[in-house]
Amino acid sequence: MHVTSVPTKYGVGDLGPEAYKFADFLKAAGQNYWQILPLNPTTAMKGYSPYSCFSAFAGNPLLISPDLLYQDGLLRKTEISDSPRFPADAVDYDKAAAWKGKLLDAAFARFQTSPRSADYETFKREHHAWLEPFATFAALRRRFKGDLWCDWPAAIRDRKAGALDVAKEELSEEIDRERFLQYVFYRQYLRLKRYCNDQGIQVAGDVPIYVSYDSADVWSHPDLFKLARDKRPRAVAGVPPDYFSETGQLWGNPVYDWRQLEKTRFAWWIQRMKHNLLLFDFVRIDHFRGFVAYWEVPAGHKNAMRGKWVQVPHEAFFRELFRQIPFGAIFAEDLGYITADVREVVARHNFPRMVVLHFAFDGDPARNPYMPHNYVENLIVYTGTHDNNTTRGWFERDLKKQTRRNLFNYLGRKVSASEVSWELMRVAMGSVAKIAIVPMQDVLGLGGSARMNFPAKPEGNWRWRMRPAQTTARLADRLRKLTTAYGRA
């Protein structure tokens, strides 16, 4: 469950008291993990997708808790109590962002008049490598009213020293606001993570393999991406036709120039992994196959069908990665079109892989790798993921007749829509996979209206939010008993 799905009165989930209550629920339910989606800053232009962010390092200010800002003396009680009415079970990003933006302005204004703490100066120093280009980029992005950075004045676009120095001087207050927001975000997040760890709960993070073109990363490191002279992408990322889309998925992210990355000993990527392994107990690499070969589509194409596979120097990359991070806790999202070379890399480095039960009941049970009797231990099994329908929604809307028959045959009986999510949870927990992870919507038995994301659908995603009353003691007891029955508590 992503942080945005935590129930709050502020329109979007955050890192405040309700997130702590959810950690308490997980402990009471005998759970060991809380997996979340990427925490980076999102944009309205990309539908607030956590996989389309304008920094691979910065945190999303929308997740900052007003309650914790009040506790720290940076907001007044009247400021946080006078909130608009928000939907109870869906995120209204635009409305929440507009209201929270005013609160964050007020908090920054008070911060400016208070003595700077030593830990703020420490934060700036320790995170300088990504914080300074991000803060400058974010301030410039507002100055140029959201225009793509390739359309900024050429001297700023190309980061010419003189022009950049002038811009930093003119925008010094706006840049300091961005530093402040990152300081607050990371302080709140790391407190929550420490609380989870103290409860025996590890936090699993998610690292998208690509970054957005309109990002501080591409602006500040254009040499690491395949860009034209005008700094626009020459090629973009996606995947060929697959389970989710007949024409493939055209993500539009710029693709890496792996030759240039190799010349730097993959410094940017290793910095990114070190950063995330400080934030999370272990990390899921989204679209892992892109580290072996990636689907490259010429910029300007309308879909991903006419792309090509391009090889990555994966042996050199992983050798350097594990030289610098010997015990990095990483697992691979290896769903979709996976070739023998990808399977070989995953096996060679002993990465835990993912399997999804929604895919288990198609085709031949003897050969289907998602069938639990075909599992090995070094797997992480999911009933479904944020890209799937909920299990109840899958059962009610998506199942073909033969797939439904296969499901019933495997369970040994027919089940109803109200039962199916817990039956698949039982199958996942009873498997030999080392970890079983279940979307919170399945724990709650929710239907398709609670789905988090439709891949390749640009609007209306990432909005589901849990209601406060749904995490009851009775539900925690039921989940704990199921978890204990299979030795996973």
Secondary structure, DSSP 8 states (H G I E B T S, - for coil): --GGGS--SSSS--SSHHHHHHHHHHHHTT--EEE----S-B-GGGTT-TTSBS-SS---GGG--HHHHHHTTSS-HHHHHS-----SSB--HHHHHHHHHHHHHHHHHHHHTS---HHHHHHHHHTHHHHHHHHHHHHHHHHTTT--GGGS-HHHHTT-HHHHHHHHHHTHHHHHHHHHHHHHHHHHHHHHHHHHHHTT-EEEEEEESS--SSSHHHHH-GGGB-B-TTS-BSEEEEE-SBTTBTT-EEEEEE-B-HHHHHHTTTHHHHHHHHHHHHH-SEEEEETGGGGTEEEEEETT-SSSTT-EEEE--HHHHHHHHHHHSTT--EEE---SS--HHHHHHHHHTT--EEEEGGGTTSS-TTT-TTSGGG--SSEEEES--TTS--HHHIIIII--HHHHHHHHHHHTS---HHHHHHHHHHHHHHSS-SEEE--HHHHTT--GGG----TT--SS-S-B---GGGS-HHHHHHHHHHHHHTT--
